[in-house]
Amino acid sequence: PIREEGPPIGDLVSIAVTDKALCPRYSARVVTDVKVAPSPDWMQRRLSLCGIRPINNVVDITNYLLLEFGQPMHAFDLDRLRGQRIDVRAPVEPMTFTTLDGSERRIDPGMLLIWDAAGAVAVAGVMGGLDSEVTEATTRVLFESAHFDPASIRRTARRLGFSSESSYRFERGVDPGGTLFAADRAVSLLSRYAQVTQAKGFLDVASGSPYSRKVTFRPARAARIVGMYYSPEKCKEIFERLSFPSEIVLP
């Protein structure tokens, strides 16, 4: 469970999505009073076995969730976001941008970027920039969890001649219904292994599409598959423990 003991997230950062067609959903959570340190040994080991180099507890959690849910995430140092503001939009003129690997890359119109109040801070869905990365001095973190248009990310990665773990997944489609769940999971994981203060609430900018789905569950058919019958009431109890809202509809 997330214990929201910090200030309202709206007092810490504002988020806008100008190009909603290229970014149908953008979710965010914020934590403060963060102490950046090595992640737990078990997490470092699992990341290393999957070919991902451990960095620190904040960044490692985003990479761990990439593997756990298939949801790419990014962590921003909130104090390095100028104006504590984020906008998601493509530039209208060619420009250059320095990514996390230190390379200066040409950005063409139509390539989706993440901006703060003064300039670009990340190539959406591909790689972050040097100006907002999490460092040992970071104390406030914004977890980004978004859904970007797959074709847009594919074109951007191809034009830049660069593919990342994030772009590989965004190109193939990420479930837009899972963005906020992943952000919640990131905050929950970090709070287990570090002292943090979690801001109240979340920011979730969506295009208006319904991302939740209703699935019909038939206890009798489930019993034929698993070999054990559970009453509708028991099934409802199990689903609610798993955080799946459910209702019993009698024939």
Backbone bond lengths (Angstrom), bond angles and torsions (degrees), N, CA, C in turn:
res aa  C-N    CA-C-N  psi(-1)  N-CA   C-N-CA  omega(-1)  CA-C   N-CA-C  phi
1 P - - - 1.460 - - 1.517 111.14 -
2 I 1.334 116.19 147.99 1.452 121.62 -179.15 1.529 109.40 -96.88
3 R 1.330 116.34 121.03 1.460 121.95 177.92 1.530 108.32 -96.58
4 E 1.308 115.23 105.80 1.467 120.39 -175.04 1.522 109.16 -90.74
5 E 1.319 116.15 95.66 1.461 121.15 -175.73 1.524 112.55 -111.20
6 G 1.331 117.69 -3.55 1.454 121.36 -178.04 1.513 112.36 -91.12
7 P 1.320 117.25 -171.86 1.472 121.58 178.11 1.531 110.50 -70.22
8 P 1.316 118.47 161.42 1.468 120.99 176.45 1.529 110.52 -58.14
9 I 1.320 116.25 139.07 1.461 120.11 -176.21 1.530 110.84 -61.58
10 G 1.322 117.47 -30.38 1.457 120.43 178.97 1.512 113.53 -65.34
11 D 1.340 116.98 -19.71 1.469 120.46 176.36 1.528 111.66 -82.32
12 L 1.332 116.95 -12.91 1.463 121.32 -174.87 1.521 113.19 -103.64
13 V 1.316 117.75 -32.16 1.464 120.77 -175.42 1.527 109.38 -157.04
14 S 1.328 116.02 152.26 1.465 121.62 172.85 1.521 108.49 -122.15
15 I 1.311 116.09 146.56 1.466 121.37 -176.70 1.524 109.63 -131.58
16 A 1.337 115.32 132.73 1.461 121.70 175.09 1.523 108.42 -130.80
17 V 1.312 116.43 149.19 1.462 121.72 174.89 1.521 107.14 -123.25
18 T 1.319 115.79 102.83 1.465 120.27 -178.69 1.524 111.14 -74.59
19 D 1.345 116.71 -43.82 1.471 121.07 -178.83 1.526 109.55 -99.65
20 K 1.324 116.01 79.60 1.468 120.40 -176.13 1.522 112.47 -67.71
21 A 1.330 117.95 -26.21 1.461 119.51 178.48 1.530 110.86 -66.71
22 L 1.339 116.75 -32.54 1.463 120.86 -179.92 1.526 111.85 -90.10
23 C 1.338 116.71 -16.73 1.460 121.15 178.41 1.529 107.80 -138.75
24 P 1.336 116.73 83.98 1.459 119.56 -177.13 1.530 114.23 -65.71
25 R 1.341 117.03 -24.35 1.470 118.27 -179.76 1.521 110.48 -150.59
26 Y 1.329 115.67 135.64 1.464 122.00 178.92 1.525 107.79 -137.85
27 S 1.327 116.30 114.08 1.461 122.44 -178.52 1.521 109.73 -115.09
28 A 1.329 115.89 149.04 1.464 119.43 -178.50 1.520 111.06 -150.29
29 R 1.334 114.22 147.44 1.462 123.98 171.26 1.523 107.34 -128.69
30 V 1.328 116.53 154.16 1.466 121.35 -179.79 1.525 109.86 -129.08
31 V 1.343 115.66 138.02 1.459 121.80 172.36 1.525 108.18 -126.11
32 T 1.319 116.30 145.61 1.460 121.70 178.78 1.522 109.37 -123.11
33 D 1.335 115.90 176.34 1.474 121.99 -179.04 1.529 111.33 55.70
34 V 1.323 115.40 36.70 1.463 121.18 -177.19 1.531 110.19 -81.80
35 K 1.318 115.64 140.93 1.466 120.81 170.25 1.518 107.61 -112.82
36 V 1.321 116.51 108.88 1.459 120.96 -179.42 1.529 108.72 -74.88
37 A 1.315 116.13 127.25 1.466 122.29 -175.49 1.522 108.22 -154.14
38 P 1.327 118.50 175.25 1.467 119.90 175.78 1.525 110.78 -62.06
39 S 1.311 116.51 146.43 1.461 120.90 176.91 1.527 109.85 -76.71
40 P 1.328 118.09 167.27 1.472 120.21 179.46 1.524 112.11 -57.50
41 D 1.320 116.06 151.39 1.473 120.88 -177.84 1.518 111.70 -56.88
42 W 1.343 116.73 -40.65 1.463 118.50 -177.19 1.519 111.52 -63.44
43 M 1.338 116.77 -36.53 1.464 119.81 179.67 1.523 110.49 -71.46
44 Q 1.334 117.44 -42.49 1.461 120.56 177.30 1.521 110.52 -59.38
45 R 1.322 115.99 -41.16 1.467 120.11 -178.77 1.517 111.25 -64.73
46 R 1.322 116.66 -44.57 1.465 120.03 -179.19 1.522 111.58 -65.59
47 L 1.330 116.81 -40.66 1.456 119.68 178.03 1.523 110.96 -63.79
48 S 1.335 115.88 -43.47 1.466 120.11 -179.10 1.523 110.91 -62.53
49 L 1.327 116.83 -39.68 1.468 120.32 179.53 1.521 111.82 -64.92
50 C 1.339 115.82 -24.33 1.474 120.94 178.66 1.527 112.05 -95.48
51 G 1.325 116.31 7.62 1.465 119.99 176.25 1.511 115.14 82.89
52 I 1.341 117.98 18.04 1.465 121.74 179.50 1.522 109.05 -110.91
53 R 1.314 117.30 127.19 1.463 121.66 -177.75 1.520 110.53 -76.60
54 P 1.339 118.10 124.27 1.473 120.35 176.68 1.530 110.38 -64.29
55 I 1.345 116.05 142.76 1.465 120.79 -178.33 1.535 110.64 -123.06
56 N 1.312 117.46 -62.55 1.459 121.76 175.28 1.527 108.25 -160.35
57 N 1.329 116.20 174.09 1.463 119.11 -173.46 1.525 113.14 -60.57
58 V 1.316 119.21 -34.82 1.467 121.28 -178.48 1.532 111.05 -72.85
59 V 1.314 116.47 -53.67 1.463 120.34 -177.95 1.530 111.05 -66.57
60 D 1.325 116.71 -38.04 1.470 119.82 -179.58 1.524 111.63 -62.27
61 I 1.332 117.20 -35.18 1.463 119.83 178.61 1.524 110.69 -65.50
62 T 1.328 117.91 -40.22 1.468 119.20 177.92 1.523 110.57 -63.94
63 N 1.322 117.40 -38.93 1.463 120.24 178.55 1.525 111.65 -71.26
64 Y 1.321 116.29 -34.92 1.463 119.96 178.13 1.526 110.48 -64.68
65 L 1.337 117.02 -41.76 1.455 120.37 178.86 1.527 111.99 -69.67
66 L 1.327 115.83 -28.60 1.463 119.68 173.40 1.521 109.89 -57.81
67 L 1.328 116.08 -41.35 1.459 120.95 -179.75 1.526 111.73 -79.72
68 E 1.331 116.53 -36.68 1.461 120.72 -175.77 1.523 112.46 -71.70
69 F 1.335 117.18 -43.73 1.454 121.28 -175.07 1.523 113.74 -113.56
70 G 1.327 117.67 -12.16 1.456 119.60 -172.93 1.511 111.77 75.12
71 Q 1.355 116.97 15.32 1.462 121.53 -179.91 1.526 109.53 -103.73
72 P 1.333 118.32 106.60 1.467 119.79 174.93 1.525 110.57 -63.38
73 M 1.321 116.17 140.84 1.455 121.49 178.54 1.520 109.30 -135.44
74 H 1.329 115.11 166.49 1.464 119.60 176.65 1.515 107.84 -141.99
75 A 1.330 115.59 143.50 1.461 121.48 178.00 1.519 109.12 -112.28
76 F 1.325 116.31 124.48 1.463 122.21 177.15 1.525 109.87 -105.27
77 D 1.316 115.99 142.79 1.460 120.83 167.07 1.532 106.15 -75.29
78 L 1.319 116.57 109.46 1.458 120.42 -173.48 1.528 112.25 -60.35
79 D 1.325 117.31 -34.34 1.459 120.24 -178.85 1.519 112.59 -72.85
80 R 1.329 117.67 -14.57 1.456 120.93 177.93 1.528 111.87 -97.82
81 L 1.340 115.82 -1.56 1.468 120.09 172.02 1.521 107.28 -85.23
82 R 1.304 116.19 108.30 1.466 120.68 -175.54 1.523 111.12 -64.45
83 G 1.330 114.22 126.72 1.455 119.49 -177.31 1.510 113.36 79.19
84 Q 1.340 116.59 2.14 1.478 121.73 -176.80 1.529 109.95 45.78
85 R 1.325 113.44 50.72 1.458 120.30 -176.91 1.512 110.19 -137.65
86 I 1.326 116.44 144.20 1.463 122.14 176.65 1.523 109.06 -128.82
87 D 1.330 114.89 136.96 1.462 121.04 171.16 1.527 106.88 -133.51
88 V 1.312 115.96 144.80 1.467 121.55 179.95 1.520 107.49 -114.37
89 R 1.332 115.76 110.16 1.468 118.77 -178.03 1.532 109.71 -160.60
90 A 1.310 115.16 161.70 1.461 121.89 177.14 1.527 109.42 -94.89
91 P 1.329 118.06 145.61 1.468 119.91 178.17 1.520 110.52 -71.68
92 V 1.313 115.84 156.60 1.466 120.26 178.91 1.523 111.08 -97.38
93 E 1.334 117.80 -11.66 1.459 122.38 177.85 1.532 109.46 -133.38
94 P 1.340 117.97 154.75 1.466 120.09 177.07 1.531 111.22 -59.73
95 M 1.326 116.05 147.93 1.454 121.16 -179.40 1.524 108.63 -155.26
96 T 1.320 117.55 172.43 1.462 121.93 175.22 1.516 108.75 -115.28
97 F 1.331 115.36 151.62 1.465 121.12 -178.41 1.527 108.72 -147.58
98 T 1.330 116.70 135.16 1.462 121.74 -179.85 1.519 109.51 -95.72
99 T 1.325 116.26 116.79 1.461 121.23 -177.63 1.525 110.95 -86.19
100 L 1.333 115.71 175.43 1.462 122.08 -175.65 1.524 113.93 -56.87
101 D 1.327 117.11 -27.98 1.461 119.86 -179.12 1.525 111.97 -81.49
102 G 1.338 117.06 4.03 1.459 120.90 178.04 1.511 114.79 85.31
103 S 1.327 117.08 2.97 1.461 120.85 -178.91 1.524 110.56 -88.10
104 E 1.323 115.78 138.65 1.464 121.03 175.28 1.517 107.89 -91.31
105 R 1.317 115.86 120.53 1.464 120.51 -173.19 1.527 110.97 -118.43
106 R 1.329 115.02 144.78 1.461 120.59 178.39 1.527 108.56 -82.60
107 I 1.305 116.18 127.46 1.460 122.25 178.81 1.526 108.47 -109.62
108 D 1.314 116.51 123.03 1.462 121.83 179.78 1.524 110.63 -97.09
109 P 1.332 117.15 158.76 1.468 119.93 174.92 1.532 110.39 -54.67
110 G 1.318 116.17 139.26 1.458 120.61 -178.70 1.508 113.83 98.99
111 M 1.358 117.34 -17.11 1.465 120.34 176.26 1.526 108.46 -82.45
112 L 1.303 116.12 122.72 1.460 120.69 -174.37 1.527 111.52 -74.25
113 L 1.336 116.07 132.17 1.461 122.26 179.82 1.524 110.22 -125.81
114 I 1.326 115.38 158.21 1.451 122.27 169.64 1.527 106.74 -101.71
115 W 1.331 116.76 128.94 1.458 121.70 -175.96 1.523 110.02 -118.46
116 D 1.337 115.78 150.30 1.455 119.84 164.37 1.523 107.22 -104.22
117 A 1.326 118.07 -162.27 1.456 119.69 -175.24 1.521 113.66 -71.26
118 A 1.350 117.60 -13.08 1.471 119.62 -174.94 1.524 114.22 -120.43
119 G 1.324 118.45 -12.80 1.460 118.88 -178.08 1.514 111.45 170.94
120 A 1.336 115.68 -175.77 1.460 121.28 -178.48 1.524 110.96 -74.87
121 V 1.341 116.12 143.49 1.467 120.91 179.38 1.525 112.45 -125.53
122 A 1.342 118.32 -8.68 1.469 120.41 178.85 1.520 109.51 -164.83
123 V 1.340 114.81 151.32 1.459 120.91 169.17 1.521 105.49 -89.74
124 A 1.313 117.23 112.24 1.463 122.00 -171.94 1.521 111.54 -54.30
125 G 1.322 115.31 127.25 1.452 121.07 174.76 1.503 115.70 75.11
126 V 1.333 118.08 -0.98 1.468 120.66 -176.97 1.527 111.41 -119.69
127 M 1.331 117.54 -60.55 1.460 120.20 -178.74 1.517 110.71 -161.89
128 G 1.344 115.19 147.45 1.452 120.95 176.48 1.510 112.08 -79.10
129 G 1.329 115.34 176.95 1.455 120.62 179.34 1.520 111.69 -109.56
130 L 1.337 115.75 168.31 1.457 121.51 -178.17 1.526 112.65 -69.67
131 D 1.322 117.07 -27.39 1.461 120.02 -169.87 1.518 114.66 -77.16
132 S 1.339 118.21 -12.75 1.463 119.11 -176.29 1.524 113.30 -131.58
133 E 1.334 116.87 14.90 1.460 119.36 -177.78 1.527 111.10 -70.28
134 V 1.328 115.22 155.76 1.461 121.76 177.23 1.526 109.16 -76.80
135 T 1.347 116.50 130.70 1.456 122.47 179.34 1.532 109.13 -125.47
136 E 1.332 115.88 -179.82 1.459 120.12 178.53 1.518 112.04 -63.85
137 A 1.340 117.40 -21.22 1.464 121.36 -179.22 1.529 112.72 -88.52
138 T 1.319 117.55 -4.43 1.461 121.34 -177.06 1.528 110.88 -66.87
139 T 1.325 116.22 135.63 1.462 121.04 176.25 1.532 112.56 -125.73
140 R 1.347 116.81 -16.39 1.462 120.19 178.56 1.526 108.51 -129.57
141 V 1.327 115.64 129.13 1.466 121.09 -172.65 1.522 110.52 -125.51
142 L 1.330 115.53 135.38 1.458 121.95 171.26 1.521 108.17 -108.02
143 F 1.314 116.84 120.27 1.462 121.81 176.10 1.521 108.51 -90.84
144 E 1.322 115.59 119.68 1.462 122.28 176.59 1.522 109.51 -96.59
145 S 1.323 116.34 131.06 1.460 121.77 175.55 1.522 106.43 -139.03
146 A 1.322 117.02 111.20 1.467 119.76 -169.48 1.520 112.16 -135.35
147 H 1.309 113.62 168.97 1.462 121.00 171.35 1.524 107.43 -122.01
148 F 1.339 116.08 118.98 1.464 121.38 179.73 1.524 109.66 -110.90
149 D 1.311 115.85 150.73 1.462 121.30 179.73 1.530 109.92 -59.11
150 P 1.334 118.60 121.68 1.467 121.14 -176.09 1.522 113.85 -56.82
151 A 1.339 117.81 -43.89 1.459 120.40 -178.15 1.525 110.83 -63.47
152 S 1.331 116.87 -37.60 1.465 120.85 179.25 1.520 110.98 -64.09
153 I 1.315 117.42 -45.25 1.468 120.90 -179.90 1.526 110.23 -66.08
154 R 1.318 117.11 -38.11 1.467 120.88 179.41 1.524 110.39 -62.72
155 R 1.331 116.79 -44.43 1.469 120.41 179.50 1.532 110.67 -64.41
156 T 1.330 116.36 -42.93 1.458 119.96 -178.36 1.521 111.22 -63.74
157 A 1.335 116.96 -48.07 1.465 120.33 -179.60 1.528 111.10 -61.82
158 R 1.327 116.26 -37.33 1.469 119.95 -179.29 1.527 111.22 -69.36
159 R 1.336 116.45 -42.77 1.467 119.45 179.95 1.519 111.73 -66.85
160 L 1.330 116.56 -35.17 1.462 119.73 179.08 1.522 112.30 -79.24
161 G 1.340 116.09 -13.43 1.465 119.60 -177.61 1.513 111.60 65.96
162 F 1.335 115.15 34.33 1.462 119.62 -174.97 1.522 109.29 -142.53
163 S 1.322 116.38 133.89 1.462 121.60 176.73 1.518 108.73 -126.22
164 S 1.322 116.65 132.47 1.459 121.75 178.36 1.526 109.38 -117.29
165 E 1.332 116.33 171.66 1.461 120.27 176.09 1.529 109.74 -58.76
166 S 1.332 116.47 -36.99 1.463 120.26 -179.87 1.519 111.75 -69.34
167 S 1.328 116.53 -49.95 1.466 118.88 -177.21 1.528 111.22 -63.65
168 Y 1.325 116.84 -33.89 1.473 120.68 178.46 1.524 110.42 -57.25
169 R 1.328 116.23 -40.15 1.465 119.90 -178.71 1.529 111.96 -81.74
170 F 1.332 116.81 -42.35 1.470 118.34 179.37 1.525 111.46 -61.39
171 E 1.330 117.29 -36.36 1.471 120.76 179.68 1.516 111.42 -60.10
172 R 1.312 116.74 -30.05 1.460 121.80 -175.60 1.525 112.97 -96.73
173 G 1.316 115.83 -2.13 1.462 119.88 176.66 1.515 113.01 98.08
174 V 1.310 116.87 122.82 1.459 123.62 177.55 1.518 108.16 -115.41
175 D 1.306 117.20 140.86 1.462 122.11 -178.10 1.529 110.46 -63.49
176 P 1.331 118.52 113.48 1.472 119.70 179.96 1.520 112.93 -67.12
177 G 1.326 116.63 -17.99 1.454 119.54 179.65 1.516 113.68 -76.12
178 G 1.346 117.43 -9.97 1.461 119.72 -175.10 1.513 115.09 -104.56
179 T 1.330 118.41 3.79 1.469 119.45 -174.06 1.521 112.54 -63.80
180 L 1.314 116.93 -48.11 1.463 119.65 -177.23 1.518 111.35 -69.67
181 F 1.317 116.86 -36.32 1.467 120.19 177.27 1.522 110.42 -59.89
182 A 1.336 117.01 -42.20 1.466 120.70 179.57 1.522 111.23 -65.37
183 A 1.350 116.99 -39.94 1.465 119.98 177.97 1.521 110.91 -63.39
184 D 1.324 116.60 -40.97 1.468 120.65 176.79 1.525 110.72 -63.06
185 R 1.311 116.15 -41.48 1.471 121.09 -179.96 1.524 110.65 -64.07
186 A 1.334 117.48 -38.21 1.465 120.75 178.85 1.523 110.90 -62.47
187 V 1.321 116.26 -45.78 1.465 120.36 179.60 1.525 110.56 -65.09
188 S 1.325 116.19 -41.65 1.460 120.22 179.90 1.526 111.56 -62.70
189 L 1.329 116.76 -43.88 1.469 120.61 179.61 1.525 111.42 -64.32
190 L 1.335 116.26 -45.70 1.457 119.77 -177.89 1.522 110.87 -62.99
191 S 1.327 117.08 -37.81 1.464 119.87 -178.11 1.527 112.03 -68.70
192 R 1.332 117.24 -19.70 1.469 119.95 177.60 1.523 112.16 -74.74
193 Y 1.319 116.47 -30.53 1.462 119.87 -170.70 1.529 112.84 -119.10
194 A 1.327 116.81 7.52 1.463 119.77 177.81 1.520 108.68 -154.48
195 Q 1.313 115.78 153.32 1.459 120.99 175.27 1.531 107.99 -80.47
196 V 1.310 116.40 115.27 1.468 121.22 178.94 1.526 109.40 -139.31
197 T 1.318 115.59 160.36 1.460 121.96 172.30 1.523 107.28 -114.96
198 Q 1.303 116.10 124.33 1.456 120.43 -174.49 1.527 110.58 -94.21
199 A 1.306 116.26 126.56 1.464 120.66 179.36 1.524 110.31 -65.69
200 K 1.307 115.95 149.22 1.459 120.39 179.56 1.531 110.30 -73.89
201 G 1.326 114.71 129.71 1.453 119.91 175.15 1.518 113.66 83.30
202 F 1.308 114.69 -173.55 1.461 122.91 -178.78 1.516 108.09 -146.87
203 L 1.326 115.72 166.03 1.461 121.57 173.33 1.517 107.70 -114.13
204 D 1.317 115.98 132.11 1.460 120.65 -176.55 1.523 108.37 -143.56
205 V 1.327 115.58 98.78 1.463 121.39 -178.87 1.518 108.22 -98.57
206 A 1.321 116.39 114.16 1.460 120.91 -176.25 1.521 109.95 -126.01
207 S 1.321 114.85 161.33 1.466 121.04 -177.01 1.514 112.76 -79.77
208 G 1.318 116.91 -4.08 1.462 120.01 -179.62 1.507 113.75 104.66
209 S 1.329 117.41 -8.81 1.458 120.21 179.56 1.532 109.70 -72.09
210 P 1.346 117.68 141.69 1.463 119.62 176.43 1.532 109.39 -75.52
211 Y 1.327 117.38 121.97 1.461 120.20 -176.72 1.523 113.00 -98.29
212 S 1.330 116.44 -12.14 1.465 118.21 177.72 1.529 109.15 -87.53
213 R 1.327 115.42 149.33 1.453 120.51 179.50 1.519 109.27 -125.57
214 K 1.330 115.78 147.46 1.457 121.10 177.04 1.525 108.52 -102.97
215 V 1.311 116.27 125.91 1.464 122.14 -177.32 1.527 108.83 -117.58
216 T 1.311 116.21 131.23 1.460 121.05 178.40 1.532 109.72 -79.93
217 F 1.319 115.87 128.92 1.471 121.21 178.25 1.524 108.30 -118.56
218 R 1.333 115.55 127.65 1.465 120.50 -179.06 1.527 109.37 -113.24
219 P 1.336 117.83 108.07 1.476 120.74 -178.11 1.524 113.24 -55.40
220 A 1.330 117.46 -38.12 1.464 119.74 -178.03 1.525 111.23 -64.63
221 R 1.322 116.52 -42.11 1.470 119.69 179.12 1.523 110.30 -69.40
222 A 1.342 116.81 -38.50 1.463 119.94 177.59 1.521 110.14 -61.30
223 A 1.338 116.84 -37.54 1.467 120.46 179.97 1.520 111.04 -63.39
224 R 1.336 116.82 -37.54 1.469 119.67 179.27 1.531 110.95 -66.70
225 I 1.341 116.04 -29.03 1.466 119.69 -178.24 1.517 111.87 -83.11
226 V 1.336 117.78 -46.09 1.472 120.64 -174.96 1.519 112.59 -91.64
227 G 1.348 117.80 -14.10 1.454 120.32 177.71 1.511 114.55 83.87
228 M 1.336 118.13 13.33 1.458 121.78 178.93 1.524 108.74 -147.37
229 Y 1.330 115.76 135.68 1.456 119.55 -177.91 1.519 110.79 -96.35
230 Y 1.342 115.79 134.47 1.462 122.58 172.70 1.526 107.79 -120.57
231 S 1.298 116.30 138.09 1.461 120.10 179.66 1.522 109.81 -66.16
232 P 1.338 117.77 157.82 1.473 119.55 176.83 1.524 112.67 -55.00
233 E 1.351 116.93 -37.91 1.459 120.23 179.19 1.521 111.05 -64.04
234 K 1.343 116.61 -40.94 1.466 120.29 179.10 1.521 110.53 -67.45
235 C 1.315 117.31 -39.64 1.472 120.78 177.71 1.522 110.27 -61.53
236 K 1.329 116.58 -42.85 1.458 120.67 178.97 1.527 110.74 -61.35
237 E 1.336 116.40 -41.81 1.467 120.75 178.92 1.528 110.79 -61.72
238 I 1.336 116.88 -43.81 1.469 121.27 -179.33 1.527 110.27 -64.18
239 F 1.325 117.19 -45.13 1.461 120.46 -179.76 1.525 111.40 -62.23
240 E 1.324 116.88 -39.65 1.462 119.46 -179.53 1.518 111.18 -68.08
241 R 1.329 118.92 -32.78 1.469 121.50 175.39 1.520 110.67 -66.31
242 L 1.330 115.84 -26.98 1.464 121.33 178.00 1.529 111.70 -90.08
243 S 1.336 116.73 6.97 1.477 123.29 -179.93 1.523 112.11 67.54
244 F 1.338 117.24 29.19 1.456 121.83 174.08 1.529 108.11 -102.05
245 P 1.321 119.02 106.94 1.461 119.92 176.43 1.521 109.98 -58.58
246 S 1.316 116.94 137.10 1.468 119.18 -177.36 1.521 109.73 -148.94
247 E 1.302 114.00 161.09 1.461 120.71 176.79 1.504 108.59 -143.38
248 I 1.305 115.82 149.80 1.465 121.22 178.66 1.526 108.38 -94.72
249 V 1.314 115.96 123.16 1.465 121.47 177.19 1.535 107.83 -113.85
250 L 1.310 116.41 113.71 1.461 120.19 -178.87 1.529 110.11 -83.03
251 P 1.327 118.01 143.54 1.462 120.69 179.84 1.525 111.06 -67.51
